[in-house]
Structures are given as structure tokens and as C-alpha cells.
Amino acid sequence: MCNNFNFIVVGGGIVGLATAYKLQLKFPNKSIAILEKENDVALHQTGRNSGVIHSGIYYKPGSYKARNCKNGHQQLVDFAKNNNVTYDICGKIIVATKKEELPILETIFKRGIQNGTEGIEYLSSEELKVKEPFIKGIKAIWVSTAGIIDYVGVCKAFVQQIEILNKSSKFQTSCEVKSIQSLNNKTILNTSAGIYEASKVIFCTGLQSDRNAKKDKIKLNLKIVGFRGDYFELTPVASHKIKNLVYPVPDPKFPFLGVHFTRMVDGSIECGPNAVFTFKREGYSRTSFSLKDTFEALTFAGTWKLFGKHWRKGIDEYKRAFSKRLFVKELQKMMPLLTENDVQSARSGVRAQAIDYEGNMVDDFKIEKRNNNIHVINAPSPAATACLAIADEIISKI
């Protein structure tokens, strides 16, 4: 039996669900199937990130990231308001702890101005102390429009709204795409839950995006490589030491924003994440291993070129991954009075990072089109913040 729909969205993370929601708004009478290989929404990158609503201050002016972050930020906040999703625009501080970081801090501030990021201002060390008494720095940027949100709650609200808009639409879990076939202006998907067919299919599959593109015979000049991020959290006794969001000045050579403090929507304070190469794309422990994932990553020339360029950084990150003392030492750069007793182990996540053949991390969003299908190949942070704006970009290509 073949399941026929007007549209199919593969992937039940936040970008896939935002796209399905926007499609249903635009075409309320068209049926949409959302196919998710897990048994619920947002079990990978979406449900395992820092839960931050980004302001758009970091990104290169004119890039997909810069354009879509600001637009997506406002759409996301409006959606959360209208659908009772927990969020808080609490503000964020980016802290310079040494003189060498000041030029980078200035570059970030200028980018924020160019990107139209509202409510940014410099803080002196004294002003920083007022906002975050336990944080020590020589200068900082206050970003009033940054916040926190329940991204899993956003995903569940998207599904609810789609079901309200069209009773013929369907959210199918435990449904993994095995093969893709294009025939007579239709795309036929052979899945673990049967055959699905539609005139347009959109793939938003995160950690598996390159593999699904390969199934669709798209030739890519990159590969998805997983980087695990481990989190600690402040103990209840120490949680008063952070009021909102506190970030270090990031290393401009990497797309990661550094180990930071985040007040989550439940009131807990997370510390992290680090970023280490993982031997399993969907592996969330330090010992997770997949022969297939490891073989694919380590037989790709770009992976070794990346390691060759940044081996010192990689070793430092790995040391921190297995040492609470070193992890805390990194946090102490911003909070000197933090102790090992103040933090405890928490969760982890894996980031899908696209790497090209030259060993460069692909820093911007990448969307490919083939026949009736659209593939979101690379959607790094701030994809969750920008999900509704990315959905608009995707729909404009249909």
C-alpha cells in the first residue's frame, strides 16, 4: 500500500517541523506527511542544544545565518507567545577576560551593528559585576535580545498546529527512509513504515543529511562529521552564581561559541558544551562507537585535514571531555571563584558539522535542490532560532 501526500517532510527536528508548519499555513488544503525515524520529535540536535534564542550578533553580514537569525528570532518569539511555549528574553553577556580578546569583541560588536541586532551595548568591568556578580572580565557586550526557550515544546506545538490546520496531514514516527526514487514528477520513498509518495519532498535530517542526499544521487563536496558536546550544570547550592546567559569571546577560527553558562527554562544552570570528534553520529556518551560512522569520518580526507590544522585545539578539547578539573578550569576564566564542587555532570549532544574536502568547517546554511526534492544539508547554530525563517527560504525554492 502506498501512502500518497502532496508534500513530505523527512525529519522531525525543529527545521523539518517548522518547514512543515509553514507549508501547511501556505497550503492549508494540501496534505503533508512528516516522517521521523525516532519515536518522538526533537530527540537529537534540537532537544540537546543549549536552548538559546540567538540574537544574530556573531554572524558574517549578508550570510544566510545573519539574514535568517534576526527574522527567525522574531517569528520564533511570536510563535512561542501565541502557543504557550515557555521562553524568556533574559539577555546575554559576551565576556572578554584578557586584552588579546578585545579586538575580537570589537569585531563582534560591529557585526551586531551591521546585522541590525537591537539592544547591544558595551559593559565595563564594573557594569559587568552589577549584572553578573560572580563573573570577572575586563570588558563585555550586553545583548538584551538573546533569550532561552523550550525547543522541544516548540516542536510539539508545530505538530499540534499542523494537525489542527489539516486533518489529512500526518506525523509518522519510527519511519526511516531506506531509498529514494524519482518517477513521473513524483518522489517515492521506501521506508521502514511502508511506501510514501509525494510531488515534493523536503529532507531536514541533520546528522543524516549527507546520507539522504547520497540516496537521492546528489554529489556533495562535503561530509557530515559529528562533534559531541558535553554539559555540566551548577549544583542547586551554586546556581545563584549565574543570573542569565554568559559566553566567552569565541575563537574566530571555529564555528563553536565556547564553553558558556546558560540559565535554562527550568531554572537550572548549564555549563558547556565542549566540542570533540565523536565516533558515533548519534552517540551521547564518551564511549559511544559506531564502526560505520567512524569509518566514514576517518576515510574522508577533509577530516584529516581538519585534524592537521587544529590538532592542538582538538587535544585540549579531548582532555576537558575526560577531566572535570580541566572543564572547570576553562569556566574559571570567567568565574574565578567556581569550584569543582559547584558543578555536576549533565547531558550531552552531537552537532552535525559539514566539512569540505580541504578540511574547512562549512559555517553557513547549505540547501540543495534535486528534481522534486530539497535537501537541507547543513543547518548549524543558529538554525533552531532561525527555523521559521529557514522554512520560508525552503518554501521559496518550491
N, C-alpha and C positions, 0 to 999 in steps of 0.2 A: 504493500500500500504506500502511495506517495502522498506526502503532506504538502499541499500547494498553498503558497502565500504570495502576496505582492512584493514584500521585502523580507529579507532575512538579515538579522544582525548576529554575528558569531562573536560571543564573548560577553559575559555578564559582569564585567568590571564597570567602573564609572564612565569611561569613554563610550563603551558599547551601549550602555543603558541610557546615557544622555542622548546619544545619536538616535536610538530607537524612540525615545520620548519626543525629540524634536521632529522626527519623521512623522510620528503619529499626530502631532499638533498640525503639521503642514498638510498631511493627507489623512484626515480623520476617518475616511471611509475605506482606506486601504488596510489590508491585514498585514501584521508584522509578526514574525517568529523570532524570538531571541533564544539562541542555543548556547547553553553553558555546560561545560564538561564536568563541573563540580556539582555538588548537591545544594548549593545556595549561591547567592550573589557575593561578590567582593571578597573572595577568600584568599586572593593573592595580593598584588601590589596595592589595590585600592584599600583593602582592610588592614594593611600592615605598614602604612606610611605614618608620617608624623601628625596627620590630621590638621595640617596648617592651611589656612586660606592665604595664599601668597599675594603680595601687593603688586608685583611686577617690577620691582626696583632693580633687580640684578641683570636683566636680560638685554642683549645687544639690541639697540634701537632698530626698528624695522623688521626684526626677526619674527617668525611665527609665534615664538614664545612671548615676545613683548606685546605684539598685537592682541593675541588671544587672552593673555593673562588678565589685563585690565578689563576687557569686555566680559570675559568669563567670570571674573570676580563679582561684578555687579549682578550678573544673571544668577550666579550661584546663591548670593545673599538673598536676592528677591525670591528665588525658589524655596530656600530654607524658611523664610518668613511665611510664605503662603502655604507651606506644607508641614509646619510644626516640627521642623528638623532642628535639633539642638546646635547652636552656634554662638560665637561670641567674638565680636571685633574688639579684641583686647589690646592690640598694638604689639610691636616687636622692636627690640633693640639689637643693633649690629655693633659689636664692641671691638675697638682696636686696643690691644694690650701693650703694643710696643710701637716705636717710631716707624719701623720699617713697614708697618701696615697702613700708615696714614695715606700714602698715595693711592693704595687700592681702595681705601674707604672713600676717598675723594672721587675716584672713578665711579664707584657705586652710586654716590650721591648725584653726580652729573647724569648718569644713566637714568636714575629715577626722575630727574627733571625732564630729560628728553622723552621719557616714556609717559609723562603726564601722571606720575604717581603722586597722589594727593597726600597732604599731611606729613611730609617728611621734613625733619629739621635736625641740625647738629645738637649734640649734648656735650657739655664739658664734663670733666670727671666728677665735679660736684653735682651737676644736674643728674648725671647717671646714678649717683648714690641715692638721690631722692627717689627715683623710680625703682631702682633695684638695690637696696642697701647692702647686699652681700656680694655684688658684682664690682670688680675693680677694673678700670680701664682708663686710658689717657684721653680718649675721645670716642664718641659713639654717634650713630644715626638712630633717631626715633622714627619709626614707621607706624603711624596711627591707624592705617587702613588694613594692616595684617590682622589675622584672627585665627580661630580654631573652629572645627566643625566635625560633626559625626558623619564621615563619608559613607559608612555602611548604611546609616539611616537615610542619606540622600539616595543611595541606590534602591533601597526598598520603596522609597516614595516614588521614584521613577516608574518602577514596576506597577505600583498601585495606580498611578495616573494613566499609564498605557492601558491597563485593564478597564479603567473607567471610560476612557475615550473610545475604545473599540472592543467589544466582547469577542470578536473573532480573532483578535491577536492572542499570542500565546508565549508564555515563558517556560521553556523546556530545560529542565536540569538533567544532569547525568547524560549529556548528549555531546559526545566528542566527534568532531569531523574527521573522517578517515580518508576520504578522497573528494576531489572537486572536478566536475565535468561541465563544460560549456556546450550547449546544444540548442540550436534554433532560437537564439535570443533568450535562452533560459540558462540558469545555473542549477545543476543537480548536485546535491550534497549527500554522500553516503555517510551516515553517522551511526554511532553505537545505539541510537534510538530509532533507526529507520531512515527512509529516504525523504529528504526535504528538497523542495523546488521553489524557485522564485525568479522573477525577472531582474532583480537587483539584490546583490549580496554584499554586505559590508563586514569586513573582518577587523575586529578590535581585540586582538588576542594577546597583547602584552608580551609575556615571556615566551610565547609560542608563535609570535608574529612572523618571523622569518621562515619557520617551518610550514605554516599555512600558505605563505606566499610561494614557497617552493612547490607545494602540492598544486598550486594554480599556475605553475610553469612561469613564474616571474623570476628573472635573473637579477639577483641583488649583488651589489658590490660591498656588502657588509654582512655581519653576523651578530645575532643577539648573544651577548655573554652576560651571565648573571653575576651580580655583586651583592653579597649578603651584608645587611646592616644589623648589628646587634644593639639592643637598647638596655640601659639600666633605668632605674627610677629612684627618685628620692624616697626614703622611708617616711612614714607618716610623721615621725618626730621632726624630720628635716624639711618637710615640704614647704614650710613657711619661708624658706630661704630664696624661693623664686616666686615672683608675682605673676609674670606673663610669659613672653617668649624672648629668649636671649640667645643670640647667634654670635659666633666669632666672625672675623673678617675671613672670607673664604680664599682658598688658594686658586688664583685665576687659571691655573693650568688644568683644573679638574671641574667637572660639572656638579660635584658634590658640594654641599654648603658647610661641611664641617660638623663636628660634634657639638650639639646645642642643647639647651634646656627648653622644654615645651610643656606648658600647662595644658593638659588635655581637657576635654569637655566633662569628664567625670571628676575633675579636680586634682587628679594625680599629676605628678611632675616627671616627665620622661627625660632621660639624658641619652643623647646619641643622635643618629647612629654612626658607627664607623662604616667602612666600605672595604670589603675584602672579596677577592675572587672566590666564587663558590663552585664546588664540584657537582652541584645539582641545581638546576634552574628553579625548581620549586622545593628546595631543601632549606628548612628553617632551624636546623641545629648545626653546631660547629662540626659535627661528624657526618652530616648528610652527604651521600655519594650516589651518583648515577654514572654508570660506565658510558652510556650513550652521550649524556651531556658533557662529561669530561672529555671524551674522545673528540666530539665535535669542536669543543672550545680549543683544545690543545693541538689539534691538527690544522687550525686556522692560522695562517701566517700573521694576520693582524693582531692576534692575541699575544704572540711572542714579541712582536714589535712594540706593542704597548708595554709589556713587561720590561723590555730592554730600555725603554725611555724612562720608566718610572719605578725601577726596581727598589730604590731606597724607600720611596713612599709606600710601596707595597709591603715591604718588610715591616715598616713601622706600624702599618695598619694591622698586619697579622699578629704582631706582638701584643697590640692592645686587645685583639679579639680573644686572646687566651690569658690575659692578665688584667684583673680588676684594678690592681695598683696602677698600671700604666694608663688605663682608661680614666681613672680618677685624676691622675696627674695631668692629663690633657684638659679635663674640666677645670682643674685648679688654676689654669692660666687666666680664666675669667673669674673664678670664685676661689681665692686662695685659702679660705677657711673651711672648704669642703673636706670631709674625711672619708675614708673607706667605709666607716660605719654608717655614713649618711646615705649610701646607695645600696641597692639590691638588684639582682638580675631580673630582667623583664623579658619581653618578647623579641622577635627578630623578623626581618622582612628581606625579600630579594628584589633588587632593582634590575629591570631589563635594560641593559645598556648596549646600544648599537655601536659596533666597532668596524671601521673600514679596513681595507687591505693594508693600509700604511700604518695601522696601529693608532689611529686617531679616534677619540670618542666622538660620535656624532651627537652634537649638542642640541640640535633643533628638531622639531617635529618633522616626520617624513611620512607622506601619504602617497601611495602608488595606485594607479588605476589600470585594470586589465579587463577588456571586454565589458561584461556587465558588473564586474566586481571592483570594489575599492578595498585596499588593504592599508590600515594604519600600522606602518612598520615600526616607527619609533615615536613614542609619546612619553618622554621623560618628564620629571617635575618641571613646570607646574601643571601637568596635564589634568590632575584632579580639580584644581582650582579653575582651570580653563575649559573643563569638559563641555559645557554648553556652547562655548564659542567654537571649540574644535568641531562639535556636532554641526554647527552652522557651516563651517568650511567644508566638511564632508558632504553635506546635503547640497551645497552649491556645485559639487562635482557630478551630481547625479543628473 
